[in-house]
Amino acid sequence: MRRAKVTDEKLFQVLSDVFRRKGYDGASYSDLMEATGLVKASLYHRFPGGKADMVDTILSHVDRHFADHVLRPVFEEGKPKDRARKIARNIREFYDSGKRWCLLAALTLADSPSPRAHARRSMQFWIDAFARLGRDAGLRSSIARKRSQEAVAAIEGGLVASRVLGDPRPFLRSLASLPKLLTATIR
């Protein structure tokens, strides 16, 4: 009996989960084949560049989702603080209230420059989007940028702390402080 084809969406999800749990170097082809149900030749057919190609494709997919869904409120109309609240809700959903590990964090532990370079671009987009929100709130560009970096650091740190401690509260607190951090002006 012939195996059913795996959709790109399902394949990206399954591969993302393996790379989240095992990292770039730790994810073996055996792990990837077992998770996807595909043989090595099928994986290479879809990703001729091997794991580096898989990671680049997965990160591009996540980048699009993050831009189209998670960060979308940055580019919408409305009060910056309200838009920041929407983003915080979207991030909470994206990371399953801190239960889903950050793919960027897991992949940048590798020595491979390709995942790290892609992760840098992804995080830079995230920081730039947050900075735009801060500028919309009336912050100077330099302050908006600094706060956006602090916000991303707090979220990423909150994810790590939540995973290590087995407690979602550090991550959730980072999200609760997001609207004020990104939009509060100094009077």
Phi, psi and chi 1 to 4 in degrees:
 res  aa     phi    psi   chi1   chi2   chi3   chi4
   1 MET       -  134.3 -176.1  170.0  174.5      -
   2 ARG   -80.6  137.0 -164.1  169.8 -177.1 -162.6
   3 ARG   -70.0  146.9  -79.9 -169.8  167.0  162.4
   4 ALA   -70.3  149.5      -      -      -      -
   5 LYS   -72.0  147.6  -71.8 -170.4  174.6 -173.3
   6 VAL   -96.1  126.6  178.1      -      -      -
   7 THR   -69.2  156.2   65.0      -      -      -
   8 ASP   -58.3  -44.0  -75.8  -13.7      -      -
   9 GLU   -58.4  -47.6 -173.3   65.6   34.1      -
  10 LYS   -66.3  -41.5 -179.8   66.5  176.3  169.5
  11 LEU   -61.4  -46.2 -178.3   62.6      -      -
  12 PHE   -62.0  -41.4  -64.3  158.6      -      -
  13 GLN   -62.8  -47.5 -177.6   60.2   49.3      -
  14 VAL   -65.7  -44.9  169.3      -      -      -
  15 LEU   -64.5  -40.6  -69.3  173.2      -      -
  16 SER   -58.5  -43.4  -67.0      -      -      -
  17 ASP   -62.2  -41.7  -70.2  -16.9      -      -
  18 VAL   -63.9  -48.0  171.9      -      -      -
  19 PHE   -66.3  -32.9  -75.9  114.4      -      -
  20 ARG   -62.8  -43.9  -91.6 -170.7 -177.1   93.6
  21 ARG   -76.5  -36.9  -74.8 -168.9  -30.9  -87.1
  22 LYS  -111.4  -13.8  -58.3 -138.9  173.1 -159.0
  23 GLY    77.5  176.1      -      -      -      -
  24 TYR   -67.9  -52.9 -177.3   82.4      -      -
  25 ASP   -70.1  -32.5  -68.9  -27.2      -      -
  26 GLY   -79.3  -18.7      -      -      -      -
  27 ALA   -80.3  108.9      -      -      -      -
  28 SER   -88.0  163.2   69.0      -      -      -
  29 TYR   -63.0  -31.5  -86.4   94.1      -      -
  30 SER   -61.4  -43.8  -65.4      -      -      -
  31 ASP   -61.1  -45.7  -64.3  -33.1      -      -
  32 LEU   -66.8  -40.1  -61.1  168.1      -      -
  33 MET   -67.6  -43.3  -69.3 -175.6  -54.6      -
  34 GLU   -62.3  -43.2 -177.6  179.2  -28.9      -
  35 ALA   -68.4  -37.7      -      -      -      -
  36 THR   -90.7  -22.5   62.4      -      -      -
  37 GLY    78.5    9.9      -      -      -      -
  38 LEU  -101.6  150.1  -61.5  174.1      -      -
  39 VAL   -82.3  164.9  -63.2      -      -      -
  40 LYS   -57.1  -40.7 -163.4  172.0 -168.9  177.1
  41 ALA   -62.3  -37.3      -      -      -      -
  42 SER   -68.8  -38.7  -65.3      -      -      -
  43 LEU   -63.3  -43.9  -75.4  172.1      -      -
  44 TYR   -67.6  -31.0  -89.8  108.9      -      -
  45 HIS   -63.2  -44.3  176.2   74.8      -      -
  46 ARG   -76.9  -30.6  -78.6 -172.8  130.7  145.4
  47 PHE  -131.6   79.3  -54.0  100.5      -      -
  48 PRO   -57.6  -25.9  -19.2   27.4      -      -
  49 GLY   -87.2   11.5      -      -      -      -
  50 GLY    72.6 -148.0      -      -      -      -
  51 LYS   -61.0  -37.7  -75.8 -163.5  -39.5 -175.0
  52 ALA   -60.7  -40.4      -      -      -      -
  53 ASP   -67.4  -40.4 -165.7   12.3      -      -
  54 MET   -59.0  -49.5  -77.2 -179.3 -143.8      -
  55 VAL   -63.3  -43.6  166.5      -      -      -
  56 ASP   -61.2  -43.4 -169.6   54.2      -      -
  57 THR   -65.3  -44.7  -57.4      -      -      -
  58 ILE   -63.3  -46.0  -69.2  164.5      -      -
  59 LEU   -64.0  -37.4  -74.5  176.1      -      -
  60 SER   -63.1  -40.5  -66.4      -      -      -
  61 HIS   -63.5  -46.5  178.4   73.6      -      -
  62 VAL   -64.3  -40.6  170.8      -      -      -
  63 ASP   -56.4  -46.4  -72.1  -15.3      -      -
  64 ARG   -62.6  -45.0  -77.8 -171.6  -59.9  -82.6
  65 HIS   -62.6  -44.9  178.4   78.4      -      -
  66 PHE   -61.1  -44.0 -144.0   74.9      -      -
  67 ALA   -68.3  -44.6      -      -      -      -
  68 ASP   -75.8  -27.6  -67.3  -14.5      -      -
  69 HIS  -119.9  -53.4  -59.4  -72.6      -      -
  70 VAL   -71.0  -48.8  176.7      -      -      -
  71 LEU   -94.6    1.5  -64.2  176.0      -      -
  72 ARG   -49.9  -41.7  170.4  174.0 -109.7  135.5
  73 PRO   -58.2  -22.5  -27.7   36.9      -      -
  74 VAL   -56.5  -36.7  166.9      -      -      -
  75 PHE   -98.4    6.9  -51.4  100.8      -      -
  76 GLU   -94.7  170.9  -65.6  175.0  -10.7      -
  77 GLU   -79.6  161.2  -63.9  -66.9  -39.3      -
  78 GLY   123.7  172.9      -      -      -      -
  79 LYS   -66.0  135.6  -65.9  178.4 -176.6  175.8
  80 PRO   -55.3  -39.6  -28.6   36.8      -      -
  81 LYS   -65.7  -38.5 -164.9  167.3 -169.3  170.7
  82 ASP   -66.4  -40.6  -67.8  -20.0      -      -
  83 ARG   -65.0  -36.9  -68.1  164.8   28.8 -146.9
  84 ALA   -66.0  -36.5      -      -      -      -
  85 ARG   -63.2  -41.7  -75.9 -172.9 -170.6  106.9
  86 LYS   -61.8  -42.8  -74.2 -178.6 -172.1  177.3
  87 ILE   -62.1  -43.5  -68.5  166.6      -      -
  88 ALA   -59.0  -42.4      -      -      -      -
  89 ARG   -63.1  -41.9  -77.0 -168.1  -58.6  -88.8
  90 ASN   -64.3  -40.4  -67.0  -12.7      -      -
  91 ILE   -66.5  -41.0  -68.5  170.7      -      -
  92 ARG   -58.7  -45.6 -179.0 -179.7  179.0  155.0
  93 GLU   -65.2  -44.6 -178.4 -178.3  -50.4      -
  94 PHE   -58.2  -41.8 -177.0   82.3      -      -
  95 TYR   -96.9   15.7  -72.3  112.5      -      -
  96 ASP    48.8   53.4 -167.6   16.1      -      -
  97 SER    55.6   30.9  -64.7      -      -      -
  98 GLY    94.4    1.7      -      -      -      -
  99 LYS   -84.3  -24.3  -66.0  177.6 -161.1  139.9
 100 ARG   -95.0  125.8  179.1 -178.3  -70.1  151.9
 101 TRP   -72.8  154.2  -59.1   -6.2      -      -
 102 CYS   -77.2  125.0  179.5      -      -      -
 103 LEU   -64.2  -38.4 -169.9   56.8      -      -
 104 LEU   -61.4  -42.9  -64.0 -179.4      -      -
 105 ALA   -64.1  -43.8      -      -      -      -
 106 ALA   -66.6  -37.5      -      -      -      -
 107 LEU   -80.9  -23.6  -68.8  172.7      -      -
 108 THR   -84.1    0.8   55.0      -      -      -
 109 LEU   -76.6  -15.5  -65.0  174.3      -      -
 110 ALA   -77.0  157.9      -      -      -      -
 111 ASP   -82.2   -9.1  -73.1  -27.9      -      -
 112 SER   -68.3  125.7  177.2      -      -      -
 113 PRO   -71.2  -26.5   20.4  -26.4      -      -
 114 SER   -63.8  -51.5  178.1      -      -      -
 115 PRO   -62.1  -37.4  -21.6   29.9      -      -
 116 ARG   -65.9  -41.3 -169.8  165.5  -65.8  171.1
 117 ALA   -64.6  -43.0      -      -      -      -
 118 HIS   -65.6  -43.2 -166.1  131.2      -      -
 119 ALA   -60.1  -38.8      -      -      -      -
 120 ARG   -61.3  -44.3 -176.2  179.0  -59.4  114.9
 121 ARG   -64.2  -40.9  -69.6 -170.8  -54.9  -87.1
 122 SER   -62.7  -47.0  -60.5      -      -      -
 123 MET   -67.8  -34.6 -169.9  166.9  -78.3      -
 124 GLN   -64.0  -39.2 -166.1   58.6   57.2      -
 125 PHE   -61.1  -43.8  177.8   78.5      -      -
 126 TRP   -61.2  -47.1 -169.5    0.2      -      -
 127 ILE   -62.7  -44.4  -70.2  167.5      -      -
 128 ASP   -60.9  -40.3  -68.7  -15.4      -      -
 129 ALA   -65.0  -45.4      -      -      -      -
 130 PHE   -61.6  -39.8  -82.5    1.2      -      -
 131 ALA   -64.0  -37.5      -      -      -      -
 132 ARG   -61.0  -42.3  176.8  179.9  172.8  156.4
 133 LEU   -61.2  -42.4 -168.1   61.6      -      -
 134 GLY   -63.2  -40.9      -      -      -      -
 135 ARG   -65.2  -38.4  -71.8 -170.0  -52.3  -86.8
 136 ASP   -61.8  -28.5  -71.7   -6.6      -      -
 137 ALA   -82.1   -3.6      -      -      -      -
 138 GLY   101.0    8.5      -      -      -      -
 139 LEU   -79.7  147.9  -62.4  173.8      -      -
 140 ARG   -63.0  150.9  -73.3 -168.9  -32.5 -126.3
 141 SER   -53.8  -44.4  -73.9      -      -      -
 142 SER   -64.9  -39.4   61.1      -      -      -
 143 ILE   -71.4  -41.7  -67.3  172.4      -      -
 144 ALA   -60.2  -41.4      -      -      -      -
 145 ARG   -66.8  -45.6  179.6  149.8 -164.2   79.0
 146 LYS   -60.3  -45.4  178.1 -177.7  172.6 -160.6
 147 ARG   -66.6  -35.3  -72.0 -164.4 -170.7  170.0
 148 SER   -66.8  -37.7   67.6      -      -      -
 149 GLN   -65.1  -42.0  -70.9  171.7  -19.1      -
 150 GLU   -62.1  -39.6  -70.1  171.3    4.4      -
 151 ALA   -65.2  -45.9      -      -      -      -
 152 VAL   -63.5  -41.7  170.6      -      -      -
 153 ALA   -61.9  -41.2      -      -      -      -
 154 ALA   -65.6  -42.0      -      -      -      -
 155 ILE   -65.1  -49.0  -68.3  165.9      -      -
 156 GLU   -63.1  -43.4  -71.2  -67.5  -35.1      -
 157 GLY   -64.0  -38.4      -      -      -      -
 158 GLY   -62.8  -38.3      -      -      -      -
 159 LEU   -64.2  -44.8  -78.7  168.1      -      -
 160 VAL   -64.2  -48.3  171.0      -      -      -
 161 ALA   -60.9  -41.5      -      -      -      -
 162 SER   -62.9  -41.0  -68.7      -      -      -
 163 ARG   -66.1  -48.6 -179.8  178.2   71.9 -129.7
 164 VAL   -66.0  -42.0  171.2      -      -      -
 165 LEU   -83.1  -14.2  -61.9  171.1      -      -
 166 GLY    67.8   31.2      -      -      -      -
 167 ASP  -139.9  117.8  178.2   -2.8      -      -
 168 PRO   -73.3   -9.2   28.3  -34.5      -      -
 169 ARG   -60.5  -39.5  -71.3  177.8  -68.8 -168.9
 170 PRO   -58.9  -41.4  -25.4   34.2      -      -
 171 PHE   -66.1  -45.8  171.4   66.8      -      -
 172 LEU   -64.9  -35.5  -62.7  175.1      -      -
 173 ARG   -66.0  -37.0  -80.0 -168.0  -60.3  -89.7
 174 SER   -62.9  -35.5   72.3      -      -      -
 175 LEU   -73.7  -36.6  -64.6  179.7      -      -
 176 ALA   -63.6  -32.7      -      -      -      -
 177 SER   -85.7   -8.0   67.5      -      -      -
 178 LEU   -58.3  -50.7 -170.6   66.5      -      -
 179 PRO   -57.5  -44.0  -26.2   35.9      -      -
 180 LYS   -67.6  -45.5 -176.0  176.2 -179.4 -177.4
 181 LEU   -58.8  -43.2  177.5   59.8      -      -
 182 LEU   -80.5  -24.4  -67.9  177.7      -      -
 183 THR  -124.4  -12.8   63.7      -      -      -
 184 ALA   -69.8  127.6      -      -      -      -
 185 THR   -93.1  153.6   55.0      -      -      -
 186 ILE   -89.0  128.2  -59.3  167.8      -      -
 187 ARG  -108.2      -  -57.5 -135.7 -177.9 -110.5
